[in-house]
Amino acid sequence: MTNAAPIESTYTKWQREEGVPVHTGFWADLNAVEVAPWERKGCLGAYVDLADQESLDAYVAEIPGGGQTKVQRHMYEETIYVLAGRGATTLWYDGIKKHTFEWQEGSLFALPLNCWYQHFNGQADQPVRYVAVTTAPLCINLFHSKDFVYNNHFVFKDRVTPIEDPFSGKGFQKTRSIPDSANSPYRSRVCHMALSASLALNKRLGCVCRIAAVGVICPLKSTCAVQNMRLDTIVLIPP
């Protein structure tokens, strides 16, 4: 009796069709992973899939000097951490004026769900590189439709109020300002991608760590063996 080939998920098929490298394993140096031209996003990029999980995913994007990404939107959540460089992002919904904010190395921000956005490199001679964690696997495996995920006109009005500047922070019911991670006193303890993380007891480290899509969050200041982890390195420690 021969073993049947594993069934390819909708997300895995979609990811393969993106045509960029996919880095797997249990760790990755985000500043050094190979990237390639990414037609959909209009920049260079690569996926970073740890431990073959399909709840969250991560990708690294690189914008050449003086360049910008394509305009895009999607029905999954995305949080971005800037690894190198500086630039700006423009956000808007149909019928609501555009808002632009600047960022730099160490900045952390989340994109409003299904809003239009575009990233710009603010340097002419240096690339920008960032890492993003998204809920794309959950969304794509649930709906099985690229058109629904990437061409959906729905506006989440409960997240935005019709004020003059809806992205000022006043229009969002649940937001939190996070200092640039590079200068934060929590740099060694707070993972920049704490999305839907699960708790795991790590007896080897002697502490309870939260294993996230990229990195580790630990509640201990001085005794955790991973407290000095680099934010530009993905670490996944099995319990």
KEBADREN-813540 format. One record per residue (C-alpha): residue number from 1; residue in one letter; chain; x, y, z. Coordinates in nm, 4 decimals. Example, Ala and Ser with C-alpha at 12.3 -4.5 7.8 and 13.67 -1.06 7.14 Angstrom:
// residues 2
{site 1 'A' 'A' {1.2300 -0.4500 0.7800}}
{site 2 'S' 'A' {1.3670 -0.1060 0.7140}}
***
This chain:
// residues 239
{site 1 'M' 'A' {0.0000 0.0000 0.0000}}
{site 2 'T' 'A' {0.1476 0.3326 -0.1043}}
{site 3 'N' 'A' {0.1111 0.6486 0.0987}}
{site 4 'A' 'A' {-0.1079 0.9108 -0.0650}}
{site 5 'A' 'A' {0.0524 1.2427 -0.1463}}
{site 6 'P' 'A' {-0.0331 1.5170 0.1033}}
{site 7 'I' 'A' {-0.3190 1.7410 -0.0014}}
{site 8 'E' 'A' {-0.2048 2.0910 -0.0903}}
{site 9 'S' 'A' {-0.3981 2.3611 0.0922}}
{site 10 'T' 'A' {-0.5431 2.6603 -0.0886}}
{site 11 'Y' 'A' {-0.2933 2.8844 0.0890}}
{site 12 'T' 'A' {0.0063 2.6688 -0.0092}}
{site 13 'K' 'A' {-0.1063 2.6677 -0.3722}}
{site 14 'W' 'A' {-0.1601 3.0436 -0.3663}}
{site 15 'Q' 'A' {0.1781 3.1014 -0.2024}}
{site 16 'R' 'A' {0.3542 2.8917 -0.4676}}
{site 17 'E' 'A' {0.1857 3.0940 -0.7421}}
{site 18 'E' 'A' {0.3262 3.4156 -0.5943}}
{site 19 'G' 'A' {0.6630 3.3238 -0.7455}}
{site 20 'V' 'A' {0.8903 3.4376 -0.4596}}
{site 21 'P' 'A' {1.1222 3.2313 -0.2356}}
{site 22 'V' 'A' {0.9717 3.0510 0.0630}}
{site 23 'H' 'A' {1.2074 3.0052 0.3587}}
{site 24 'T' 'A' {1.1174 2.7291 0.6036}}
{site 25 'G' 'A' {1.2604 2.5823 0.9228}}
{site 26 'F' 'A' {1.2766 2.7075 1.2800}}
{site 27 'W' 'A' {1.4699 3.0333 1.2417}}
{site 28 'A' 'A' {1.5690 3.2919 0.9822}}
{site 29 'D' 'A' {1.7904 3.6007 0.9699}}
{site 30 'L' 'A' {1.5458 3.8524 0.8285}}
{site 31 'N' 'A' {1.8210 4.0901 0.7169}}
{site 32 'A' 'A' {1.9853 3.8190 0.5077}}
{site 33 'V' 'A' {1.7058 3.6052 0.3603}}
{site 34 'E' 'A' {1.7031 3.5891 -0.0179}}
{site 35 'V' 'A' {1.4353 3.7993 -0.1852}}
{site 36 'A' 'A' {1.3154 3.8088 -0.5457}}
{site 37 'P' 'A' {1.0910 4.0287 -0.7621}}
{site 38 'W' 'A' {0.7305 4.0143 -0.6391}}
{site 39 'E' 'A' {0.4861 4.1104 -0.9114}}
{site 40 'R' 'A' {0.1764 4.1451 -0.6925}}
{site 41 'K' 'A' {0.3415 4.3800 -0.4440}}
{site 42 'G' 'A' {0.5739 4.5643 -0.6837}}
{site 43 'C' 'A' {0.8908 4.5113 -0.4800}}
{site 44 'L' 'A' {1.1275 4.2319 -0.3784}}
{site 45 'G' 'A' {1.0118 3.9748 -0.1268}}
{site 46 'A' 'A' {1.0083 3.6285 0.0231}}
{site 47 'Y' 'A' {0.7908 3.4248 0.2581}}
{site 48 'V' 'A' {0.9184 3.2952 0.5913}}
{site 49 'D' 'A' {0.7191 2.9903 0.7042}}
{site 50 'L' 'A' {0.8208 2.8415 1.0372}}
{site 51 'A' 'A' {0.7367 2.4886 1.1462}}
{site 52 'D' 'A' {0.4983 2.4349 0.8525}}
{site 53 'Q' 'A' {0.2137 2.6099 1.0334}}
{site 54 'E' 'A' {-0.0738 2.7751 0.8493}}
{site 55 'S' 'A' {-0.2343 2.9964 1.1083}}
{site 56 'L' 'A' {-0.0177 3.3052 1.0566}}
{site 57 'D' 'A' {0.2487 3.3710 0.7963}}
{site 58 'A' 'A' {0.5417 3.6099 0.7660}}
{site 59 'Y' 'A' {0.7090 3.7720 0.4711}}
{site 60 'V' 'A' {1.0085 3.9988 0.4135}}
{site 61 'A' 'A' {0.9770 4.2817 0.1616}}
{site 62 'E' 'A' {1.2485 4.5052 0.0190}}
{site 63 'I' 'A' {1.1779 4.8340 -0.1611}}
{site 64 'P' 'A' {1.4674 4.9655 -0.3765}}
{site 65 'G' 'A' {1.5999 5.3171 -0.3227}}
{site 66 'G' 'A' {1.3508 5.5791 -0.4370}}
{site 67 'G' 'A' {1.0915 5.3110 -0.5079}}
{site 68 'Q' 'A' {0.7434 5.2244 -0.3886}}
{site 69 'T' 'A' {0.5134 4.9241 -0.3710}}
{site 70 'K' 'A' {0.1990 4.8836 -0.5749}}
{site 71 'V' 'A' {-0.1310 5.0049 -0.4331}}
{site 72 'Q' 'A' {-0.2972 4.7101 -0.2605}}
{site 73 'R' 'A' {-0.5571 4.6006 -0.0050}}
{site 74 'H' 'A' {-0.6633 4.2678 0.1455}}
{site 75 'M' 'A' {-0.9104 4.1084 0.3817}}
{site 76 'Y' 'A' {-0.6528 3.9830 0.6310}}
{site 77 'E' 'A' {-0.4734 4.1578 0.9141}}
{site 78 'E' 'A' {-0.1110 4.2678 0.8717}}
{site 79 'T' 'A' {0.1455 4.4053 1.1167}}
{site 80 'I' 'A' {0.4779 4.5482 0.9939}}
{site 81 'Y' 'A' {0.8171 4.5906 1.1625}}
{site 82 'V' 'A' {1.0778 4.7996 0.9779}}
{site 83 'L' 'A' {1.4145 4.6224 0.9689}}
{site 84 'A' 'A' {1.6152 4.8851 0.7795}}
{site 85 'G' 'A' {1.5632 5.2206 0.6123}}
{site 86 'R' 'A' {1.2990 5.4894 0.6352}}
{site 87 'G' 'A' {0.9979 5.5899 0.4325}}
{site 88 'A' 'A' {0.6256 5.6519 0.4448}}
{site 89 'T' 'A' {0.2938 5.4751 0.4014}}
{site 90 'T' 'A' {-0.0267 5.6189 0.2567}}
{site 91 'L' 'A' {-0.3621 5.4732 0.3708}}
{site 92 'W' 'A' {-0.7173 5.5353 0.2565}}
{site 93 'Y' 'A' {-1.0626 5.3878 0.2071}}
{site 94 'D' 'A' {-1.2817 5.4638 -0.0940}}
{site 95 'G' 'A' {-1.4589 5.7928 -0.0257}}
{site 96 'I' 'A' {-1.2237 5.8855 0.2618}}
{site 97 'K' 'A' {-0.9241 6.1121 0.2050}}
{site 98 'K' 'A' {-0.5718 5.9727 0.2138}}
{site 99 'H' 'A' {-0.3510 5.9817 0.5223}}
{site 100 'T' 'A' {0.0300 5.9495 0.5120}}
{site 101 'F' 'A' {0.2645 5.8736 0.8016}}
{site 102 'E' 'A' {0.6407 5.8267 0.8152}}
{site 103 'W' 'A' {0.8408 5.5404 0.9641}}
{site 104 'Q' 'A' {1.2010 5.4335 1.0136}}
{site 105 'E' 'A' {1.4112 5.1392 1.1281}}
{site 106 'G' 'A' {1.2516 4.9954 1.4427}}
{site 107 'S' 'A' {0.9017 5.1287 1.3686}}
{site 108 'L' 'A' {0.6042 4.8990 1.4232}}
{site 109 'F' 'A' {0.2567 4.9521 1.2819}}
{site 110 'A' 'A' {-0.0561 4.7652 1.1768}}
{site 111 'L' 'A' {-0.2589 4.8274 0.8617}}
{site 112 'P' 'A' {-0.6331 4.8952 0.8981}}
{site 113 'L' 'A' {-0.8232 4.5952 0.7680}}
{site 114 'N' 'A' {-0.8973 4.6056 0.3934}}
{site 115 'C' 'A' {-0.7833 4.9662 0.3480}}
{site 116 'W' 'A' {-0.5907 5.0732 0.0390}}
{site 117 'Y' 'A' {-0.2228 5.1330 0.1121}}
{site 118 'Q' 'A' {0.1115 5.1994 -0.0538}}
{site 119 'H' 'A' {0.4630 5.2027 0.0939}}
{site 120 'F' 'A' {0.7336 5.4477 -0.0199}}
{site 121 'N' 'A' {1.1094 5.4327 0.0304}}
{site 122 'G' 'A' {1.2240 5.7729 0.1571}}
{site 123 'Q' 'A' {1.5865 5.7169 0.0570}}
{site 124 'A' 'A' {1.7214 5.7387 -0.2970}}
{site 125 'D' 'A' {2.0359 5.5339 -0.2415}}
{site 126 'Q' 'A' {1.9385 5.2670 0.0131}}
{site 127 'P' 'A' {1.6744 4.9922 0.0122}}
{site 128 'V' 'A' {1.4034 4.9582 0.2751}}
{site 129 'R' 'A' {1.3455 4.6157 0.4258}}
{site 130 'Y' 'A' {1.0579 4.5191 0.6531}}
{site 131 'V' 'A' {0.8980 4.2037 0.7906}}
{site 132 'A' 'A' {0.5224 4.1561 0.8138}}
{site 133 'V' 'A' {0.3103 3.8980 0.9919}}
{site 134 'T' 'A' {-0.0388 3.8389 0.8517}}
{site 135 'T' 'A' {-0.3461 3.6243 0.8975}}
{site 136 'A' 'A' {-0.3469 3.5405 0.5248}}
{site 137 'P' 'A' {-0.3398 3.1590 0.5722}}
{site 138 'L' 'A' {-0.6573 3.1638 0.7812}}
{site 139 'C' 'A' {-0.8353 3.3979 0.5432}}
{site 140 'I' 'A' {-0.7338 3.2228 0.2209}}
{site 141 'N' 'A' {-0.8004 2.8707 0.3494}}
{site 142 'L' 'A' {-1.1423 2.9839 0.4727}}
{site 143 'F' 'A' {-1.2724 3.1629 0.1615}}
{site 144 'H' 'A' {-1.0725 2.9976 -0.1216}}
{site 145 'S' 'A' {-1.1124 3.3082 -0.3376}}
{site 146 'K' 'A' {-0.8442 3.5555 -0.4418}}
{site 147 'D' 'A' {-1.1101 3.7937 -0.5691}}
{site 148 'F' 'A' {-1.2803 3.8016 -0.2290}}
{site 149 'V' 'A' {-0.9502 3.8513 -0.0443}}
{site 150 'Y' 'A' {-0.7926 4.1138 -0.2744}}
{site 151 'N' 'A' {-1.0859 4.2815 -0.4496}}
{site 152 'N' 'A' {-1.3395 4.3260 -0.1720}}
{site 153 'H' 'A' {-1.5091 4.6665 -0.1431}}
{site 154 'F' 'A' {-1.6285 4.6215 0.2141}}
{site 155 'V' 'A' {-1.5329 4.9019 0.4549}}
{site 156 'F' 'A' {-1.5139 4.8205 0.8262}}
{site 157 'K' 'A' {-1.7088 5.1250 0.9417}}
{site 158 'D' 'A' {-1.7039 5.0125 1.3045}}
{site 159 'R' 'A' {-1.3266 5.0680 1.2984}}
{site 160 'V' 'A' {-1.3395 5.4133 1.1382}}
{site 161 'T' 'A' {-1.5614 5.7114 1.2184}}
{site 162 'P' 'A' {-1.6463 5.9832 0.9621}}
{site 163 'I' 'A' {-1.4232 6.2549 1.1078}}
{site 164 'E' 'A' {-1.1933 6.4868 0.9158}}
{site 165 'D' 'A' {-0.8900 6.2659 0.9753}}
{site 166 'P' 'A' {-1.0167 5.9079 1.0262}}
{site 167 'F' 'A' {-0.6650 5.7710 1.0648}}
{site 168 'S' 'A' {-0.5691 6.0125 1.3426}}
{site 169 'G' 'A' {-0.6384 5.7454 1.6031}}
{site 170 'K' 'A' {-0.9635 5.9035 1.7207}}
{site 171 'G' 'A' {-1.1673 5.6892 1.4881}}
{site 172 'F' 'A' {-1.0366 5.3551 1.6089}}
{site 173 'Q' 'A' {-1.1945 5.1894 1.9077}}
{site 174 'K' 'A' {-0.8979 4.9712 1.9922}}
{site 175 'T' 'A' {-0.5520 5.1081 1.9173}}
{site 176 'R' 'A' {-0.2270 5.1320 2.1058}}
{site 177 'S' 'A' {0.0763 5.3454 2.0371}}
{site 178 'I' 'A' {0.4006 5.1454 2.0479}}
{site 179 'P' 'A' {0.7389 5.3220 2.0633}}
{site 180 'D' 'A' {0.9927 5.2331 1.7982}}
{site 181 'S' 'A' {1.1093 4.8878 1.9034}}
{site 182 'A' 'A' {1.4761 4.9681 1.8517}}
{site 183 'N' 'A' {1.4590 5.2244 2.1345}}
{site 184 'S' 'A' {1.2047 5.0512 2.3541}}
{site 185 'P' 'A' {1.3066 4.9256 2.7012}}
{site 186 'Y' 'A' {1.1018 4.6161 2.6139}}
{site 187 'R' 'A' {1.3115 4.5350 2.3060}}
{site 188 'S' 'A' {1.4508 4.2155 2.4590}}
{site 189 'R' 'A' {1.1186 4.0933 2.5984}}
{site 190 'V' 'A' {0.8416 4.2004 2.3659}}
{site 191 'C' 'A' {0.8107 4.0285 2.0314}}
{site 192 'H' 'A' {0.7127 4.2742 1.7603}}
{site 193 'M' 'A' {0.4696 4.0272 1.6078}}
{site 194 'A' 'A' {0.2517 3.9201 1.9006}}
{site 195 'L' 'A' {-0.0458 3.8030 1.6954}}
{site 196 'S' 'A' {-0.2663 3.5240 1.8249}}
{site 197 'A' 'A' {0.0293 3.3639 2.0011}}
{site 198 'S' 'A' {-0.0098 3.0448 2.1989}}
{site 199 'L' 'A' {0.1295 2.9734 2.5432}}
{site 200 'A' 'A' {0.3860 2.7011 2.5899}}
{site 201 'L' 'A' {0.5720 2.5813 2.8960}}
{site 202 'N' 'A' {0.9416 2.5679 2.8201}}
{site 203 'K' 'A' {1.1034 2.3567 3.0909}}
{site 204 'R' 'A' {1.4471 2.3940 2.9339}}
{site 205 'L' 'A' {1.4333 2.7722 2.9765}}
{site 206 'G' 'A' {1.2640 2.7537 3.3138}}
{site 207 'C' 'A' {0.9957 3.0043 3.2244}}
{site 208 'V' 'A' {0.6628 3.0335 3.0496}}
{site 209 'C' 'A' {0.7145 3.1819 2.7028}}
{site 210 'R' 'A' {0.4572 3.2771 2.4470}}
{site 211 'I' 'A' {0.5518 3.1299 2.1129}}
{site 212 'A' 'A' {0.4448 3.3697 1.8388}}
{site 213 'A' 'A' {0.4669 3.3562 1.4617}}
{site 214 'V' 'A' {0.8048 3.5257 1.4797}}
{site 215 'G' 'A' {0.9912 3.5517 1.8065}}
{site 216 'V' 'A' {0.9218 3.4888 2.1715}}
{site 217 'I' 'A' {0.7453 3.6942 2.4361}}
{site 218 'C' 'A' {0.8613 3.6232 2.7887}}
{site 219 'P' 'A' {0.7157 3.7694 3.1098}}
{site 220 'L' 'A' {1.0462 3.7393 3.2961}}
{site 221 'K' 'A' {1.3012 4.0208 3.2961}}
{site 222 'S' 'A' {1.6213 3.8624 3.4152}}
{site 223 'T' 'A' {1.5993 3.4843 3.4142}}
{site 224 'C' 'A' {1.4731 3.3970 3.0669}}
{site 225 'A' 'A' {1.7439 3.2564 2.8425}}
{site 226 'V' 'A' {1.5995 3.4287 2.5361}}
{site 227 'Q' 'A' {1.5616 3.7787 2.6813}}
{site 228 'N' 'A' {1.8436 3.9166 2.4645}}
{site 229 'M' 'A' {1.7100 3.7806 2.1370}}
{site 230 'R' 'A' {1.7491 3.9975 1.8277}}
{site 231 'L' 'A' {1.4299 4.1349 1.6792}}
{site 232 'D' 'A' {1.5669 4.0794 1.3288}}
{site 233 'T' 'A' {1.5962 3.7062 1.3878}}
{site 234 'I' 'A' {1.2976 3.4743 1.3873}}
{site 235 'V' 'A' {1.3153 3.2226 1.6691}}
{site 236 'L' 'A' {1.0786 2.9339 1.7287}}
{site 237 'I' 'A' {1.1525 2.7220 2.0375}}
{site 238 'P' 'A' {0.9568 2.3965 2.0728}}
{site 239 'P' 'A' {0.8175 2.3340 2.4215}}
***
